[in-house]
Amino acid sequence: MKKSLFYNGIKLEASALSAETQSWLEWYNSLSPDMQKCVNNQPLDLLGVLAYQIHDAGQKESFNPGYWNTQLNIYRANCYAYSMDIVCSAQNVKLQPGSYAAASARNDNTVANNAYLNLLADIQQGGFGTVTAVTPIGTPPALPLAQNQSCVALVVAVFKDYHWYIQHTDGTWSHKRGLTDAINCDANDNFIDANNPPATCGRMYTDPQGNILDYRDFVGYYIVTH
């Protein structure tokens, strides 16, 4: 008898999924529904569950919850789409690094290693919004940046999830946890800015059921060119 797994209520055949994805699904399904909404990662095995197109949001310069947190947009962007200034054409979509280069993207679930590599694969594939380059840097650059650039940061909860932040023209940072509100504070409700940047800000989240999502590992800062 074939083993079945479920992802957000959708029945999947385990034989069609990698061992890494099956392990990830067991972890994901152990979370509360509220915490599941905050997860950004969706292993590439699951990309066939939803189909969508992407559109440029035009919101990267300033923190604008009035745009992102509406009923129209809150379910059309996770942290990855948000940091790249992209909205998806359909709701309940979590855009993934590697989604546009699925044929060549690394398909295991070591998100720390693959989030950036899969992002590069998307850019090389073409058609990834207006994003033309993402370049690693050591520390956040002096502001202002060129009008077509922004600074982002990547952190990970190893084997579970990744998370991106974006810096605005006033030097503050914001982020969007999965399909929840865009916010400009960290896990400790402190503003994310030059004194509390993504590299050191609070990144361990808990829910009332005691589930923990700890983005313990800081990966780096990057310049996004549009």
trRosetta pair geometry for C-beta under 8 A, 3 or more apart (Angstrom, degrees):
i j d omega theta_ij theta_ji phi_ij phi_ji
2 13 5.6 -30 166 -142 132 101
2 14 7.1 175 174 35 80 88
2 15 6.3 -75 -145 -7 103 120
3 13 7.6 105 78 -164 55 57
3 14 4.0 -14 92 18 103 139
3 15 7.3 125 48 -34 85 78
4 11 5.4 -15 -172 -166 125 97
4 12 6.7 140 -161 72 70 42
4 13 6.3 -48 -106 -101 67 45
4 14 6.6 -140 -96 -23 14 89
5 11 7.7 141 79 -157 36 51
5 12 5.0 -30 70 68 84 98
5 13 7.9 47 24 149 80 4
5 14 5.3 99 -16 -79 106 84
5 17 6.9 -41 38 15 141 153
5 22 6.5 -156 -57 -128 158 78
5 25 5.2 53 173 131 139 155
5 29 7.9 -137 -169 -34 93 148
6 9 6.3 4 -177 -110 114 12
6 10 6.5 145 -158 67 67 40
6 11 5.8 -33 -99 -96 78 51
6 12 6.9 161 -97 16 24 85
6 25 7.8 150 67 -179 42 121
6 29 6.8 96 74 -104 89 135
7 10 5.2 -28 67 59 77 97
7 12 5.9 30 2 -13 105 131
7 25 6.2 -80 -81 -126 94 113
7 28 7.4 23 -125 100 81 143
7 29 8.0 -101 -99 -67 49 103
7 46 5.8 -133 164 -131 174 134
7 49 6.5 -92 90 -89 130 160
8 36 7.5 159 -87 159 86 137
8 49 7.9 107 51 164 116 150
8 92 7.9 146 174 -180 155 120
10 49 5.7 121 95 -141 169 120
12 16 6.6 -117 178 62 92 116
12 17 6.4 60 143 -41 128 125
12 25 8.0 -124 58 -116 137 160
12 46 7.6 -58 -94 -110 156 88
12 49 7.9 -55 -78 -82 118 113
13 16 4.7 78 78 1 96 107
13 17 7.6 173 94 -8 55 90
14 17 5.8 -71 -156 39 42 108
14 22 5.8 54 -150 -107 96 124
16 45 7.2 142 130 -173 78 110
17 21 4.3 -117 -178 88 105 125
17 22 5.2 130 108 -57 121 82
17 25 7.3 3 167 -14 162 138
17 43 7.8 79 -155 99 102 140
17 45 4.8 94 -130 158 74 154
17 46 7.8 23 -112 -61 111 78
18 21 4.6 95 55 7 82 101
18 22 7.0 -143 95 -5 44 85
18 43 7.3 -131 44 169 111 141
18 45 5.7 -150 7 -60 90 139
18 107 6.6 150 -36 134 149 101
18 108 6.7 -132 144 -111 160 60
18 109 7.5 -179 90 -24 127 101
19 22 5.6 -52 -148 35 34 113
19 23 6.4 34 153 -18 65 105
20 23 5.8 -56 -152 37 31 110
20 24 6.3 32 150 -20 65 107
20 43 6.9 164 110 -124 97 143
20 108 5.0 100 0 -159 167 74
20 109 3.8 -178 157 10 120 112
20 110 7.8 -74 -144 -31 147 66
20 159 7.9 -125 -157 -147 97 90
21 24 5.4 -51 -144 37 35 114
21 25 6.2 39 155 -23 66 103
21 43 4.2 -163 -109 100 100 163
21 45 4.4 -40 -75 30 168 143
21 46 6.9 169 -156 -32 131 96
21 109 6.2 163 -70 -56 54 127
22 25 5.7 -51 -148 33 30 112
22 26 6.8 35 152 -21 62 101
23 26 5.8 -51 -154 30 33 113
23 27 6.8 30 150 -13 64 103
23 109 7.4 -162 68 53 103 155
23 159 7.7 -41 115 176 122 115
24 27 5.7 -58 -156 39 35 110
24 28 6.0 34 150 -21 70 109
24 41 7.5 -100 -164 118 137 126
24 43 5.6 135 61 -36 156 128
24 109 5.1 -149 -51 -144 133 158
24 159 7.3 -148 -90 166 89 74
24 160 7.2 159 -133 -120 87 45
25 28 5.4 -51 -138 39 34 113
25 29 5.9 28 163 -15 68 109
26 29 6.2 -57 -142 41 24 105
26 30 6.7 30 153 -27 58 107
27 30 5.8 -60 -157 27 31 114
27 31 7.4 37 149 -30 62 98
27 160 6.1 -106 132 -116 152 96
28 31 6.0 -52 -167 14 38 114
28 36 6.4 80 -177 -120 85 96
28 39 6.5 -89 -126 24 99 178
30 211 7.5 155 120 -110 85 119
31 35 4.1 -118 -180 90 115 119
31 36 5.0 149 95 -60 120 77
31 39 7.2 137 52 -38 170 127
31 207 7.8 92 -167 20 88 145
31 211 5.1 94 -130 -149 76 162
31 213 8.0 31 -117 -60 133 112
32 35 4.7 89 55 10 81 102
32 36 7.0 -138 94 -10 41 87
32 207 5.2 -134 38 113 134 153
32 208 7.5 40 -38 55 173 78
32 209 4.7 149 -52 12 127 141
32 211 5.9 -153 2 4 93 139
33 36 5.4 -51 -145 31 33 117
33 37 6.8 39 156 -24 63 98
34 37 6.0 -50 -160 25 33 113
34 38 7.2 27 147 -16 61 106
34 207 5.6 149 86 -138 115 138
35 38 5.5 -57 -158 33 42 113
35 39 7.1 54 146 -35 68 94
35 205 7.8 158 -128 120 95 115
35 207 4.7 -105 -60 -26 108 146
35 209 7.6 -98 -15 45 129 115
35 211 4.9 -50 -60 90 171 144
35 213 6.5 164 -163 -27 109 126
36 39 5.8 -42 -157 12 40 115
36 178 7.7 151 134 -158 40 165
37 177 8.0 73 117 119 74 89
37 178 5.0 151 148 114 49 138
37 179 5.0 -89 -166 60 88 91
37 180 5.6 99 130 -53 110 95
38 177 4.2 -7 -151 148 86 114
38 178 4.3 -178 -151 14 15 128
38 180 5.7 -5 -93 -6 74 134
38 205 6.8 -120 148 119 157 158
38 213 6.7 179 106 40 124 164
39 94 7.9 -9 105 -122 73 161
39 160 7.8 -100 -132 159 111 87
39 161 5.2 -125 -146 -99 80 133
39 178 5.3 54 51 -81 33 130
39 213 7.3 -143 -86 -121 78 148
40 78 4.6 140 -132 163 82 130
40 79 4.7 -47 -102 27 142 107
40 80 6.1 129 -179 -18 122 95
40 94 6.2 170 -162 -164 46 120
40 161 5.6 107 41 -166 83 103
40 162 6.0 -87 83 70 125 67
40 163 5.9 148 4 -93 145 62
40 164 7.7 160 -162 10 167 84
40 177 7.2 -105 -52 -157 97 48
40 178 5.4 -133 -71 -77 57 65
41 94 7.8 25 90 145 7 139
41 96 7.4 68 -150 -120 47 102
41 109 7.8 86 169 -153 138 90
41 111 5.6 -69 -104 -98 139 143
41 160 7.0 160 32 139 145 42
41 161 4.5 -148 0 -120 114 60
41 162 5.8 103 -68 16 102 79
42 46 5.3 -104 172 76 95 125
42 47 7.3 121 120 -77 112 62
42 94 4.9 130 -19 85 127 123
42 96 5.2 -106 60 -71 92 127
43 46 5.5 88 71 5 75 102
43 107 7.7 72 -180 -174 90 68
43 109 5.3 -41 -102 -93 116 102
44 47 5.4 -12 -162 -24 55 117
44 96 6.6 -179 -87 127 69 149
44 98 5.5 -60 -88 112 126 130
44 99 7.4 -164 -120 -89 86 57
44 102 6.0 162 -167 -135 117 90
44 105 5.9 178 -102 95 157 126
44 107 4.8 -100 63 -128 132 80
44 118 7.9 -152 -66 -130 127 145
45 107 6.9 96 -53 -175 76 107
46 49 5.2 -13 176 -6 80 121
47 50 7.6 -85 -170 53 44 71
47 96 6.7 -110 -93 40 103 139
47 99 5.8 168 -128 -129 130 85
47 102 5.9 -132 65 -107 165 139
50 90 6.7 -158 -176 87 111 141
50 92 7.3 -154 -107 106 147 87
50 93 5.6 -171 141 -109 149 85
51 90 7.6 81 87 0 51 149
52 88 4.6 12 159 -174 145 112
52 89 5.1 174 -165 47 83 88
52 90 4.4 -119 -104 23 108 106
52 93 4.9 24 -35 -118 164 154
52 95 7.9 -102 83 -85 135 83
53 88 7.2 141 78 -160 38 64
53 89 4.2 40 55 -15 83 135
54 81 7.3 -152 -132 -128 116 108
54 86 4.9 -6 -173 -174 119 120
54 87 7.1 152 -156 81 68 35
54 88 5.6 -45 -100 -103 68 57
54 89 7.0 -110 -71 -22 22 84
54 95 6.7 61 -93 -106 124 137
54 128 7.5 14 64 -155 147 49
54 129 5.5 -70 121 -62 124 94
55 86 7.0 139 69 -159 37 69
55 87 5.4 -25 64 66 91 85
55 88 7.7 143 17 -118 80 11
55 89 6.6 100 -18 -71 107 76
55 129 7.5 84 162 -111 10 93
56 85 6.4 16 -157 126 73 98
56 86 6.5 -51 -106 -105 39 62
56 129 5.3 125 -78 -159 80 100
56 130 5.3 38 -94 -10 132 111
57 60 7.6 116 79 -40 103 74
57 67 7.2 117 -178 145 110 135
57 68 8.0 28 -163 -84 147 87
57 77 7.6 10 -67 -75 142 151
57 85 4.9 -137 47 178 102 67
57 86 6.1 -149 -16 -91 100 8
57 87 5.0 104 -79 -20 100 97
58 85 6.9 108 -36 176 16 117
59 62 7.5 -86 -177 60 68 63
59 64 5.1 -114 -158 43 114 131
59 67 5.4 -154 -104 83 144 156
59 68 7.0 166 130 -51 166 99
59 85 6.0 178 52 -139 70 91
60 85 4.2 -51 -57 -81 107 132
60 150 4.8 -102 171 -62 129 151
60 166 6.5 -105 -144 173 84 142
60 168 7.5 -178 159 -111 53 70
60 226 7.7 -178 11 -31 158 146
61 150 8.0 -127 -81 -91 44 114
61 168 6.3 70 156 -155 34 85
61 169 5.0 1 -168 -18 79 120
62 168 5.2 78 -117 -161 33 133
62 169 6.5 -44 -70 28 72 100
62 170 7.1 51 -117 -4 83 108
63 168 5.5 -91 -34 -44 77 155
63 172 6.4 -50 -25 98 129 123
63 174 4.6 128 -113 -38 109 147
63 182 7.3 -177 -160 139 84 118
63 184 5.1 3 -135 -70 159 129
64 67 4.4 28 125 15 114 112
64 68 6.5 119 93 -7 74 94
64 182 7.8 20 74 90 49 150
65 68 5.8 -69 -133 53 40 96
65 69 4.5 7 -178 1 83 127
65 181 6.6 20 -143 -173 113 101
65 182 5.3 -161 -104 74 74 99
65 183 7.6 42 -92 -87 123 42
66 69 7.1 -31 -85 44 14 95
66 70 7.3 35 172 -48 43 100
67 70 6.9 -58 -174 -3 23 111
67 73 6.4 0 153 41 63 166
68 73 5.5 -114 -143 116 35 128
68 74 6.7 87 152 -91 62 61
68 77 6.8 -75 -145 58 98 135
68 82 6.8 49 -133 -120 139 109
68 176 6.5 -117 172 -92 141 137
68 181 7.4 106 112 -161 102 54
68 182 3.9 37 98 -5 148 134
69 73 7.4 -14 -2 78 11 101
69 74 5.4 42 -144 -83 39 109
69 181 4.7 23 -114 -132 116 86
69 182 5.9 -120 -53 29 93 85
70 73 5.1 62 57 25 90 94
70 74 6.4 -165 70 -26 35 90
71 74 6.5 -38 -115 19 23 111
71 75 7.9 0 -172 5 49 105
72 76 7.4 -21 142 -4 58 131
73 76 5.1 -77 -149 40 49 114
73 77 6.5 -1 173 8 86 110
73 87 5.9 -66 -138 -125 98 135
74 77 7.8 -92 -158 44 21 83
74 179 6.5 87 144 179 76 72
74 180 7.2 -16 -176 -163 107 14
74 181 6.6 -31 -131 -88 118 50
75 91 3.9 39 106 -162 118 96
75 92 5.2 -11 175 -54 117 51
75 93 7.5 94 150 21 72 64
75 179 4.9 33 -120 -160 62 120
76 81 7.5 -120 132 125 62 160
76 87 4.6 36 125 -169 121 93
76 88 4.7 -156 -170 52 80 78
76 89 7.7 155 -146 25 118 7
76 90 7.1 165 -117 89 89 29
76 91 5.6 -64 -68 -102 78 57
76 93 6.2 21 -140 45 49 104
77 81 3.8 -133 -142 94 84 125
77 82 4.9 112 152 -59 123 77
77 86 6.8 156 -115 92 110 63
77 87 5.2 -70 -55 -113 112 64
77 88 6.6 169 -72 2 59 87
77 93 8.0 8 -67 82 29 89
77 95 7.1 -18 -133 7 57 115
77 176 6.2 29 116 107 100 158
77 179 7.9 136 71 -111 40 62
78 81 5.6 94 45 18 59 99
78 82 6.8 -111 107 -6 29 99
78 93 7.9 -120 -18 112 96 56
78 94 4.3 42 -31 -138 141 80
78 95 6.2 -160 35 36 98 72
78 176 6.5 178 -179 107 30 103
78 177 7.9 -28 -160 162 76 21
78 178 5.2 -24 -129 -133 99 32
78 179 6.4 -48 -86 -57 78 61
79 82 5.5 -59 -143 40 30 115
79 83 6.1 26 161 -19 68 107
79 162 7.8 -148 79 109 131 75
79 163 5.2 -16 117 -150 175 63
79 164 4.5 153 146 45 102 80
79 165 7.7 -32 -165 -63 113 41
79 175 5.6 4 -128 -172 106 91
79 176 5.1 -179 -90 69 57 70
79 177 6.4 15 -57 -97 110 31
79 178 7.2 -12 -19 -41 89 32
80 83 6.2 -55 -145 36 25 104
80 84 6.4 6 159 -1 61 113
80 94 7.7 81 32 176 114 73
80 95 5.2 -137 90 90 113 94
80 96 6.8 90 56 -112 166 23
80 97 6.3 -135 -140 -41 143 81
80 115 8.0 -139 -101 -159 119 106
80 162 7.7 56 -68 93 106 113
80 164 5.5 104 -92 10 47 136
81 84 6.0 -72 -147 49 28 100
81 86 4.4 -103 -158 80 79 93
81 87 6.5 93 163 -98 128 29
81 88 6.3 -73 -115 -32 156 91
81 94 8.0 -144 -10 -156 116 40
81 95 4.2 106 -60 28 103 134
81 176 8.0 -54 69 72 83 136
82 85 7.6 28 179 -75 30 31
82 86 7.8 -92 -50 49 18 65
82 164 7.2 168 71 86 90 109
82 166 6.7 -137 131 -5 84 128
82 175 6.9 113 101 -159 141 43
82 176 4.0 137 -43 23 164 128
82 182 6.2 168 -140 -102 140 110
83 152 4.6 83 -178 -131 119 132
83 164 3.7 -82 -18 133 155 129
83 165 6.6 76 -100 88 119 10
83 166 4.4 177 -129 -56 69 103
83 175 7.4 -1 -67 -121 99 72
83 224 7.5 159 148 -39 85 154
84 95 7.9 -99 43 107 131 147
84 128 7.9 -64 179 157 146 102
84 129 6.4 134 146 44 112 154
84 131 5.5 -42 -159 -57 108 141
84 152 7.8 -9 -67 -69 56 158
84 164 8.0 15 -27 126 77 163
84 224 6.6 -161 -118 -148 63 152
85 129 7.3 156 84 165 80 151
85 130 7.8 -34 85 48 117 108
85 150 7.3 121 -33 12 123 153
85 166 7.7 117 -53 -127 81 161
85 226 7.2 -26 54 -85 139 139
86 95 6.5 16 99 -15 128 174
86 129 4.9 -104 -95 -71 114 149
86 131 7.9 -54 -50 -21 121 117
88 91 7.8 156 87 -82 106 22
88 93 4.1 -93 96 82 164 144
88 95 5.9 -174 -63 -56 117 104
90 93 5.2 103 82 -39 87 127
92 179 6.7 4 -117 -106 47 160
94 178 6.6 -35 -105 -143 120 72
94 179 7.0 -92 -75 -47 91 97
95 99 6.2 -113 -163 14 65 153
96 99 4.4 116 63 -50 85 107
96 118 7.4 -37 146 135 83 143
97 105 7.7 159 131 -147 69 134
97 114 7.0 157 100 134 124 78
97 115 4.9 117 27 -156 158 54
97 116 7.3 -38 -158 -56 157 13
97 117 7.9 98 151 68 127 50
97 118 3.7 107 138 93 94 111
97 119 4.4 -52 -135 -57 112 73
97 121 7.9 97 168 45 80 97
97 122 6.5 -117 -153 -17 56 129
97 162 7.8 -11 7 60 128 156
98 101 5.8 -84 -149 64 52 85
98 102 6.3 91 151 -93 82 53
98 105 3.2 102 -153 -149 111 155
98 106 7.0 -102 -104 46 145 61
98 107 7.8 172 164 -85 151 60
98 114 7.2 -10 -42 162 138 106
98 118 3.1 -51 -52 -163 99 122
98 119 7.6 -55 -39 -48 62 37
98 121 5.8 33 -110 68 67 128
98 122 6.4 -109 -73 -51 19 98
99 102 6.3 2 -157 -61 30 98
99 105 7.9 15 -38 -25 21 164
99 122 6.8 28 48 -100 64 120
100 121 7.8 171 77 116 77 80
100 122 4.4 84 50 -138 108 85
100 125 4.9 -180 127 81 98 145
100 127 6.5 -166 -162 83 140 98
100 128 5.5 -157 35 -84 163 96
101 104 5.2 -51 164 55 99 95
101 105 5.0 119 97 -51 87 96
101 118 7.1 -174 62 -161 111 68
101 121 3.7 -144 80 143 156 101
101 122 5.2 -133 -5 -78 106 44
101 124 6.8 47 -91 66 146 91
101 125 4.1 -156 -78 -45 94 134
102 105 5.6 -46 -122 20 29 117
104 121 5.8 -163 93 -154 103 129
104 125 8.0 177 39 -74 118 109
105 114 7.7 85 175 -173 91 112
105 117 7.9 136 -149 116 73 88
105 118 4.7 49 -149 -126 113 97
105 121 5.0 170 -91 89 79 159
105 122 7.9 27 -84 -52 122 75
106 113 7.5 -73 112 112 161 101
106 114 4.6 -129 81 -124 126 117
106 117 5.9 35 6 100 128 130
106 118 6.2 -108 39 -67 86 96
108 114 7.0 177 68 -47 73 149
109 159 6.1 62 121 -148 102 63
110 113 4.6 16 117 28 113 112
110 114 5.9 113 80 -10 73 107
110 158 7.6 -9 -151 -162 68 81
110 159 6.7 -25 -109 -86 52 67
111 114 6.0 -79 -131 52 30 95
111 115 5.5 41 179 -45 75 103
111 156 5.3 172 102 -141 104 123
111 157 7.9 24 64 65 137 56
111 158 7.2 -172 51 -137 91 37
111 159 7.0 -177 11 -79 94 13
111 160 7.2 -77 15 61 137 34
111 161 6.5 -49 55 171 173 8
111 162 4.5 -148 161 -45 125 102
112 115 7.2 -31 -129 7 13 106
112 156 4.3 -162 -86 66 80 167
112 158 5.5 -17 -28 -110 125 81
112 162 7.4 166 -79 -94 43 101
112 217 6.0 -8 -111 97 129 148
112 219 6.4 -178 -153 -88 79 116
113 117 6.8 -4 148 3 67 128
114 117 5.3 -68 -141 50 46 108
114 118 5.2 42 164 -21 83 110
115 118 6.3 -61 -145 39 19 106
115 119 6.5 25 153 -23 58 108
115 154 6.1 167 103 -158 138 137
115 156 7.0 -166 -6 -83 140 117
115 162 4.5 115 -82 -111 149 169
115 219 7.5 -140 60 -33 126 176
116 119 5.4 -52 -149 32 33 116
116 120 6.6 35 153 -19 65 101
116 134 7.4 -147 -150 112 84 130
116 136 7.7 29 -156 -69 148 106
116 154 6.6 -129 -63 5 100 175
116 219 7.1 -171 -34 155 124 142
116 222 7.6 176 -122 -72 113 146
117 120 5.8 -51 -154 33 33 111
117 121 6.6 36 147 -21 63 103
118 121 5.3 -47 -149 32 39 116
118 122 6.6 47 150 -23 65 97
119 122 5.6 -49 -155 29 34 114
119 123 6.8 32 150 -17 65 102
119 134 5.8 -23 133 40 127 156
120 123 5.7 -53 -151 35 36 111
120 124 6.3 33 153 -17 68 107
120 134 6.8 -121 -79 53 72 107
121 124 5.7 -56 -146 39 32 110
121 125 6.4 39 152 -27 64 105
122 125 5.7 -56 -154 29 30 115
122 128 4.6 93 148 -92 99 146
122 131 8.0 29 110 85 110 128
123 126 7.8 43 170 -68 35 32
123 128 5.5 -87 -92 41 48 145
123 131 6.0 -92 -101 118 101 99
123 132 6.7 105 -158 -163 113 23
123 133 6.7 109 -170 -90 155 32
123 134 6.8 -163 -42 4 149 96
125 128 6.9 90 67 -39 94 107
128 131 5.2 -52 112 59 103 104
129 226 7.7 -55 127 -132 102 97
130 226 4.2 38 119 -166 111 94
131 134 6.9 6 -178 -49 118 97
131 224 6.1 -53 -129 -169 103 102
131 225 7.3 106 -155 78 58 50
131 226 5.9 -47 -90 -103 45 65
132 225 5.3 -58 64 102 92 97
132 226 6.7 114 7 -151 90 16
133 223 7.8 6 112 102 97 88
133 224 7.5 162 90 -155 56 39
133 225 4.2 13 55 43 96 117
134 152 7.7 -37 -143 45 110 124
134 222 5.1 16 179 168 91 133
134 223 7.2 171 -152 82 45 46
134 224 5.3 -8 -105 -103 82 68
134 225 7.5 -152 -71 19 39 73
135 222 6.2 149 71 -161 37 77
135 223 4.7 -13 57 54 97 96
135 225 7.3 38 -4 -14 106 108
136 220 5.5 5 -144 135 102 147
136 221 7.4 107 -159 81 58 52
136 222 5.5 -44 -96 -100 43 80
137 140 7.7 99 100 -100 126 20
137 141 6.3 -39 161 -50 164 96
137 151 7.6 -64 45 -130 136 104
137 220 7.6 154 59 167 46 104
137 221 5.1 -51 70 98 89 101
137 222 6.5 148 14 -111 83 25
137 223 5.8 65 -23 -23 126 96
138 220 7.9 -66 -121 -151 28 102
138 221 7.2 7 100 48 16 111
139 221 6.4 63 -157 27 13 149
140 151 5.4 88 -137 160 84 161
140 153 7.9 -45 -74 -63 98 112
140 167 6.3 112 -138 -64 126 164
140 194 7.8 -130 71 -112 146 77
140 197 6.5 -139 -16 -136 135 144
140 221 5.6 -139 -71 -139 58 158
141 145 6.4 88 83 -86 128 99
141 151 6.2 -170 25 -78 91 133
141 223 6.9 28 -11 -81 135 115
143 169 6.7 140 -164 -161 130 52
143 171 5.8 -127 4 -75 154 84
144 169 6.1 10 -123 -150 101 92
145 149 4.2 -110 153 87 125 110
145 150 6.6 166 67 -93 154 29
145 151 6.8 174 -50 -31 148 91
145 169 7.9 -121 31 -110 86 74
145 223 7.3 175 -140 -138 139 107
146 149 4.5 72 59 8 87 114
146 225 7.9 17 73 -122 126 90
148 225 6.1 42 124 -162 98 70
148 226 4.7 -135 -172 63 84 82
149 223 5.6 -11 -166 -174 117 101
149 224 6.6 150 -155 78 60 54
149 225 5.3 -24 -98 -100 85 65
149 226 7.2 -165 -78 13 34 80
150 166 5.9 6 152 -161 132 101
150 167 6.5 172 -178 64 83 74
150 168 8.0 -12 -141 -100 111 35
150 223 7.5 156 79 -155 33 57
150 224 5.0 -13 61 56 84 105
150 226 7.7 39 3 -19 97 110
151 166 7.4 137 85 -158 51 54
151 167 4.2 -1 70 36 100 127
151 221 6.0 -5 -174 -174 104 108
151 222 7.2 153 -156 79 58 43
151 223 6.0 -35 -99 -99 66 60
151 224 7.5 178 -94 13 15 82
152 164 5.6 -5 180 -171 119 105
152 165 6.4 159 -161 81 65 51
152 166 5.1 -27 -103 -98 84 65
152 167 7.1 -147 -79 6 34 80
152 221 7.2 157 84 -156 40 60
152 222 5.2 -21 64 63 88 95
152 224 5.5 48 -6 -25 116 118
153 164 6.9 151 77 -156 47 55
153 165 4.5 -5 53 53 99 104
153 167 7.7 76 -16 -35 99 97
153 173 7.4 -11 17 -139 123 141
153 197 7.5 142 -59 165 162 95
153 198 3.8 150 94 72 157 157
153 199 7.0 -117 -152 -51 143 69
153 218 7.6 -30 177 -155 111 95
153 219 7.9 149 178 61 66 82
153 220 7.2 -148 -144 112 68 31
153 221 5.1 -32 -96 -100 81 67
153 222 7.4 166 -88 17 32 77
154 162 6.5 -18 -165 -175 96 110
154 163 7.4 148 -154 80 50 46
154 164 5.7 -21 -97 -100 68 73
154 218 7.9 121 91 -167 55 53
154 219 4.2 -37 98 60 101 125
154 220 6.1 6 47 53 98 61
154 222 6.9 37 -13 -6 107 118
155 162 7.2 154 86 -163 44 61
155 163 5.1 -18 65 63 90 96
155 165 7.7 38 0 -11 104 104
155 198 6.5 -147 -35 170 118 106
155 203 5.8 -86 142 -148 162 155
155 215 4.1 74 127 161 119 120
155 216 8.0 163 180 57 107 20
155 217 6.4 155 -164 86 71 53
155 218 5.2 -37 -106 -107 91 53
155 219 6.2 -170 -97 4 30 86
156 161 7.0 178 -155 97 62 47
156 162 4.8 -29 -104 -108 83 71
156 163 7.2 174 -87 18 35 72
156 215 6.2 157 89 -149 8 81
156 216 8.0 -39 88 53 58 61
156 217 5.0 -22 61 69 86 107
156 219 6.0 65 -9 -43 103 115
157 160 4.3 -42 109 66 106 116
157 161 4.7 26 46 51 109 83
157 162 7.6 -145 27 -73 66 29
157 163 7.8 53 -9 -12 89 106
157 213 5.8 -89 -55 -172 166 71
157 214 5.6 120 -114 75 109 49
157 215 5.0 -77 -48 -90 83 52
157 216 6.6 84 -110 9 63 78
157 217 7.7 160 -89 24 24 90
158 216 7.5 -47 -7 52 94 105
158 217 6.1 63 -49 2 97 137
160 213 7.1 -155 131 -137 140 84
161 213 6.4 3 35 -161 142 115
161 215 7.2 -74 92 -87 99 92
162 215 7.9 83 -154 -127 30 111
163 175 6.7 41 172 -171 103 140
163 177 7.1 -15 -127 -109 119 75
163 203 7.4 176 63 -154 147 112
163 215 5.0 -54 25 -103 129 152
164 175 6.8 172 97 -131 50 101
165 173 5.0 20 168 180 121 121
165 174 7.0 163 -158 82 81 25
165 175 4.5 -57 -106 -73 72 111
165 192 6.8 -111 -154 151 142 158
165 198 4.5 -166 34 -86 152 137
166 173 6.7 158 82 -151 36 73
166 174 6.2 -23 63 62 84 73
166 175 7.1 148 15 -85 71 59
167 171 6.9 -23 -171 -151 107 29
167 172 7.3 162 -150 91 65 29
167 173 5.1 -41 -95 -93 64 80
168 171 7.3 -39 75 28 70 19
168 172 5.4 -7 44 66 109 78
168 173 7.2 -179 3 -93 81 28
168 174 6.8 36 -30 4 115 104
171 193 6.1 54 124 -158 93 87
171 194 5.5 -20 168 -41 122 105
172 184 5.9 17 157 -163 123 126
172 191 6.8 -56 -139 174 112 108
172 192 6.6 102 -172 87 73 69
172 193 4.9 -39 -110 -98 69 88
173 184 6.8 147 90 -149 48 76
173 192 3.9 -69 67 118 107 116
173 193 6.7 -164 10 -80 84 36
173 197 6.8 103 -17 -141 145 61
173 198 6.1 -146 179 -45 168 96
174 182 5.8 44 158 173 124 96
174 183 6.4 -177 -154 95 89 31
174 184 4.2 -49 -96 -92 92 75
174 192 7.0 165 -76 57 34 123
175 182 7.2 -174 98 -148 24 67
175 183 6.7 -23 63 62 68 74
175 192 7.5 43 -6 21 104 163
176 180 6.9 176 -174 72 70 65
176 181 7.2 -126 -131 123 81 28
176 182 4.4 -38 -84 -94 101 71
176 183 7.4 136 -94 14 50 66
177 180 5.0 -8 75 49 87 119
177 183 7.7 -8 -1 22 97 113
177 205 7.5 90 -130 -66 155 168
184 191 6.1 4 130 -140 94 78
184 192 6.1 -135 177 36 61 92
185 188 7.9 -116 163 75 99 52
185 189 5.1 14 154 -153 141 38
185 190 5.9 151 -158 71 92 24
185 191 5.5 -56 -100 -88 78 39
185 192 6.5 169 -125 -16 23 84
186 189 7.2 -80 66 -10 59 13
186 190 5.3 -12 36 58 104 81
186 191 7.9 29 -4 108 83 5
186 192 5.5 114 -50 -68 91 98
186 196 6.7 -117 -13 152 135 120
186 201 3.9 -154 -90 164 148 114
186 202 4.0 126 132 53 121 83
186 203 6.7 -65 -165 -65 107 55
187 201 7.6 134 17 140 79 88
187 202 3.8 -123 56 130 88 102
187 203 5.6 164 -10 -95 128 10
187 204 5.5 157 128 58 168 44
187 205 5.1 -130 -123 -73 117 70
188 201 7.7 -147 27 179 102 76
188 202 3.6 130 -10 -17 98 163
190 196 5.4 -106 128 -177 121 170
190 201 6.8 -155 79 -147 109 97
190 202 6.5 109 30 8 107 115
191 196 6.5 119 89 57 58 131
192 196 5.7 -111 -123 105 42 94
192 197 6.7 75 -173 -131 83 28
192 198 6.5 41 -163 -64 128 65
192 201 5.2 -18 -111 -88 95 162
193 196 5.8 49 43 45 66 81
193 197 7.2 -71 102 -75 23 61
194 197 6.5 6 -137 -60 26 100
196 200 6.7 -116 -151 88 50 95
196 201 4.9 80 163 -95 87 94
197 200 6.1 63 61 31 72 88
197 201 6.4 -135 96 -30 23 101
198 201 5.8 -46 -113 21 27 114
198 203 8.0 66 -164 -75 67 123
198 218 7.1 139 130 -130 85 111
198 221 7.8 138 60 -86 123 87
199 218 4.9 72 -136 -154 64 159
199 221 7.7 -50 -55 -47 109 101
203 214 6.8 88 112 -164 82 54
203 215 4.0 -87 162 65 121 98
203 216 7.1 178 92 -76 119 29
204 212 6.6 -12 -173 -165 95 100
204 213 7.5 164 -156 85 49 46
204 214 4.2 1 -115 -114 89 86
204 215 7.4 -151 -75 30 47 61
204 216 7.4 37 -77 -74 96 75
205 212 7.2 149 83 -156 50 50
205 213 4.7 -13 63 62 100 94
205 214 7.4 -167 27 -76 59 45
206 210 6.7 -23 -168 -144 110 29
206 211 6.7 156 -152 80 60 48
206 212 5.3 -21 -96 -98 83 68
206 213 7.7 178 -78 22 36 68
207 210 7.3 -49 72 19 67 19
207 211 5.0 7 35 50 106 97
